Amino acid sequence: MLSEIEQLYRAYPRANVTTTITDLLLTILSAKESLLDTFAILHAGLVAALYRIVGIDFVAQIVQTLVEKFDKVYPSQERAGVNLIVFLSELYNFGVIGSGLMYDLIKMFLDKLTEFDTELLLKIIQSISLLPPS
């Protein structure tokens, strides 16, 4: 699958391929119903592998779009917010994003500490491994 995606990067403009992959991933992961954590893990693994093959510009667009999408659904406390937080946590586990972003999210949730914020914190704690990403 990775080699097929890499061929797409060779055949088409990088920005178009990255935008298409980003839109597809985030459409799937921002579902309004609860997704299995393994679903987020598999997609985060794909992003991590593509990050190693394609480069940082791919991950930069995914993370930026992901955080923007989370900022839109967070105030409405939609289920999509939980799915996106699990995906972000798994990206951290795979070493795609750093701890700074995760700490900022945790701090934001602790500042309000509503029931929804508590659920998001719980999802982060359940998702993030105890070992730092390598």
MODELLER restraints for C-alpha pairs under 7 A, 6 or more apart:
rsr = mdl.restraints
at = mdl.atoms
rsr.add(forms.Gaussian(group=physical.xy_distance, feature=features.Distance(at['CA:8:A'], at['CA:17:A']), mean=6.95, stdev=0.5))
rsr.add(forms.Gaussian(group=physical.xy_distance, feature=features.Distance(at['CA:9:A'], at['CA:17:A']), mean=6.33, stdev=0.5))
rsr.add(forms.Gaussian(group=physical.xy_distance, feature=features.Distance(at['CA:18:A'], at['CA:58:A']), mean=5.93, stdev=0.5))
rsr.add(forms.Gaussian(group=physical.xy_distance, feature=features.Distance(at['CA:22:A'], at['CA:62:A']), mean=5.56, stdev=0.5))
rsr.add(forms.Gaussian(group=physical.xy_distance, feature=features.Distance(at['CA:26:A'], at['CA:66:A']), mean=6.87, stdev=0.5))
rsr.add(forms.Gaussian(group=physical.xy_distance, feature=features.Distance(at['CA:29:A'], at['CA:83:A']), mean=6.19, stdev=0.5))
rsr.add(forms.Gaussian(group=physical.xy_distance, feature=features.Distance(at['CA:29:A'], at['CA:84:A']), mean=6.37, stdev=0.5))
rsr.add(forms.Gaussian(group=physical.xy_distance, feature=features.Distance(at['CA:30:A'], at['CA:80:A']), mean=4.56, stdev=0.5))
rsr.add(forms.Gaussian(group=physical.xy_distance, feature=features.Distance(at['CA:30:A'], at['CA:83:A']), mean=6.20, stdev=0.5))
rsr.add(forms.Gaussian(group=physical.xy_distance, feature=features.Distance(at['CA:30:A'], at['CA:84:A']), mean=6.16, stdev=0.5))
rsr.add(forms.Gaussian(group=physical.xy_distance, feature=features.Distance(at['CA:31:A'], at['CA:80:A']), mean=5.34, stdev=0.5))
rsr.add(forms.Gaussian(group=physical.xy_distance, feature=features.Distance(at['CA:32:A'], at['CA:78:A']), mean=6.77, stdev=0.5))
rsr.add(forms.Gaussian(group=physical.xy_distance, feature=features.Distance(at['CA:32:A'], at['CA:79:A']), mean=5.17, stdev=0.5))
rsr.add(forms.Gaussian(group=physical.xy_distance, feature=features.Distance(at['CA:32:A'], at['CA:80:A']), mean=4.88, stdev=0.5))
rsr.add(forms.Gaussian(group=physical.xy_distance, feature=features.Distance(at['CA:33:A'], at['CA:79:A']), mean=6.18, stdev=0.5))
rsr.add(forms.Gaussian(group=physical.xy_distance, feature=features.Distance(at['CA:34:A'], at['CA:79:A']), mean=6.47, stdev=0.5))
rsr.add(forms.Gaussian(group=physical.xy_distance, feature=features.Distance(at['CA:34:A'], at['CA:83:A']), mean=6.86, stdev=0.5))
rsr.add(forms.Gaussian(group=physical.xy_distance, feature=features.Distance(at['CA:35:A'], at['CA:83:A']), mean=6.45, stdev=0.5))
rsr.add(forms.Gaussian(group=physical.xy_distance, feature=features.Distance(at['CA:37:A'], at['CA:86:A']), mean=6.91, stdev=0.5))
rsr.add(forms.Gaussian(group=physical.xy_distance, feature=features.Distance(at['CA:40:A'], at['CA:86:A']), mean=6.63, stdev=0.5))
rsr.add(forms.Gaussian(group=physical.xy_distance, feature=features.Distance(at['CA:40:A'], at['CA:87:A']), mean=5.10, stdev=0.5))
rsr.add(forms.Gaussian(group=physical.xy_distance, feature=features.Distance(at['CA:40:A'], at['CA:90:A']), mean=7.00, stdev=0.5))
rsr.add(forms.Gaussian(group=physical.xy_distance, feature=features.Distance(at['CA:41:A'], at['CA:87:A']), mean=7.00, stdev=0.5))
rsr.add(forms.Gaussian(group=physical.xy_distance, feature=features.Distance(at['CA:41:A'], at['CA:90:A']), mean=5.83, stdev=0.5))
rsr.add(forms.Gaussian(group=physical.xy_distance, feature=features.Distance(at['CA:44:A'], at['CA:87:A']), mean=6.45, stdev=0.5))
rsr.add(forms.Gaussian(group=physical.xy_distance, feature=features.Distance(at['CA:44:A'], at['CA:90:A']), mean=5.89, stdev=0.5))
rsr.add(forms.Gaussian(group=physical.xy_distance, feature=features.Distance(at['CA:44:A'], at['CA:91:A']), mean=5.35, stdev=0.5))
rsr.add(forms.Gaussian(group=physical.xy_distance, feature=features.Distance(at['CA:45:A'], at['CA:94:A']), mean=6.83, stdev=0.5))
rsr.add(forms.Gaussian(group=physical.xy_distance, feature=features.Distance(at['CA:48:A'], at['CA:94:A']), mean=6.30, stdev=0.5))
rsr.add(forms.Gaussian(group=physical.xy_distance, feature=features.Distance(at['CA:48:A'], at['CA:96:A']), mean=5.95, stdev=0.5))
rsr.add(forms.Gaussian(group=physical.xy_distance, feature=features.Distance(at['CA:51:A'], at['CA:58:A']), mean=6.43, stdev=0.5))
rsr.add(forms.Gaussian(group=physical.xy_distance, feature=features.Distance(at['CA:51:A'], at['CA:59:A']), mean=5.99, stdev=0.5))
rsr.add(forms.Gaussian(group=physical.xy_distance, feature=features.Distance(at['CA:70:A'], at['CA:81:A']), mean=5.80, stdev=0.5))
rsr.add(forms.Gaussian(group=physical.xy_distance, feature=features.Distance(at['CA:70:A'], at['CA:84:A']), mean=6.55, stdev=0.5))
rsr.add(forms.Gaussian(group=physical.xy_distance, feature=features.Distance(at['CA:73:A'], at['CA:80:A']), mean=6.87, stdev=0.5))
rsr.add(forms.Gaussian(group=physical.xy_distance, feature=features.Distance(at['CA:73:A'], at['CA:81:A']), mean=5.81, stdev=0.5))
rsr.add(forms.Gaussian(group=physical.xy_distance, feature=features.Distance(at['CA:74:A'], at['CA:81:A']), mean=5.73, stdev=0.5))
rsr.add(forms.Gaussian(group=physical.xy_distance, feature=features.Distance(at['CA:77:A'], at['CA:116:A']), mean=6.50, stdev=0.5))
rsr.add(forms.Gaussian(group=physical.xy_distance, feature=features.Distance(at['CA:82:A'], at['CA:120:A']), mean=6.02, stdev=0.5))
rsr.add(forms.Gaussian(group=physical.xy_distance, feature=features.Distance(at['CA:85:A'], at['CA:120:A']), mean=6.87, stdev=0.5))
rsr.add(forms.Gaussian(group=physical.xy_distance, feature=features.Distance(at['CA:85:A'], at['CA:124:A']), mean=6.93, stdev=0.5))
rsr.add(forms.Gaussian(group=physical.xy_distance, feature=features.Distance(at['CA:86:A'], at['CA:123:A']), mean=6.27, stdev=0.5))
rsr.add(forms.Gaussian(group=physical.xy_distance, feature=features.Distance(at['CA:86:A'], at['CA:124:A']), mean=6.48, stdev=0.5))
rsr.add(forms.Gaussian(group=physical.xy_distance, feature=features.Distance(at['CA:86:A'], at['CA:127:A']), mean=6.53, stdev=0.5))
rsr.add(forms.Gaussian(group=physical.xy_distance, feature=features.Distance(at['CA:89:A'], at['CA:124:A']), mean=5.91, stdev=0.5))
rsr.add(forms.Gaussian(group=physical.xy_distance, feature=features.Distance(at['CA:89:A'], at['CA:127:A']), mean=5.90, stdev=0.5))
rsr.add(forms.Gaussian(group=physical.xy_distance, feature=features.Distance(at['CA:89:A'], at['CA:128:A']), mean=5.85, stdev=0.5))
rsr.add(forms.Gaussian(group=physical.xy_distance, feature=features.Distance(at['CA:90:A'], at['CA:127:A']), mean=6.50, stdev=0.5))
rsr.add(forms.Gaussian(group=physical.xy_distance, feature=features.Distance(at['CA:90:A'], at['CA:128:A']), mean=6.86, stdev=0.5))
rsr.add(forms.Gaussian(group=physical.xy_distance, feature=features.Distance(at['CA:91:A'], at['CA:97:A']), mean=6.05, stdev=0.5))
rsr.add(forms.Gaussian(group=physical.xy_distance, feature=features.Distance(at['CA:92:A'], at['CA:98:A']), mean=6.24, stdev=0.5))
rsr.add(forms.Gaussian(group=physical.xy_distance, feature=features.Distance(at['CA:93:A'], at['CA:128:A']), mean=6.05, stdev=0.5))
rsr.add(forms.Gaussian(group=physical.xy_distance, feature=features.Distance(at['CA:93:A'], at['CA:129:A']), mean=6.54, stdev=0.5))
rsr.add(forms.Gaussian(group=physical.xy_distance, feature=features.Distance(at['CA:93:A'], at['CA:133:A']), mean=5.55, stdev=0.5))
rsr.add(forms.Gaussian(group=physical.xy_distance, feature=features.Distance(at['CA:94:A'], at['CA:133:A']), mean=6.16, stdev=0.5))
rsr.add(forms.Gaussian(group=physical.xy_distance, feature=features.Distance(at['CA:95:A'], at['CA:133:A']), mean=4.90, stdev=0.5))
rsr.add(forms.Gaussian(group=physical.xy_distance, feature=features.Distance(at['CA:95:A'], at['CA:134:A']), mean=6.17, stdev=0.5))
rsr.add(forms.Gaussian(group=physical.xy_distance, feature=features.Distance(at['CA:106:A'], at['CA:121:A']), mean=6.62, stdev=0.5))
rsr.add(forms.Gaussian(group=physical.xy_distance, feature=features.Distance(at['CA:109:A'], at['CA:117:A']), mean=4.99, stdev=0.5))
rsr.add(forms.Gaussian(group=physical.xy_distance, feature=features.Distance(at['CA:109:A'], at['CA:121:A']), mean=6.92, stdev=0.5))
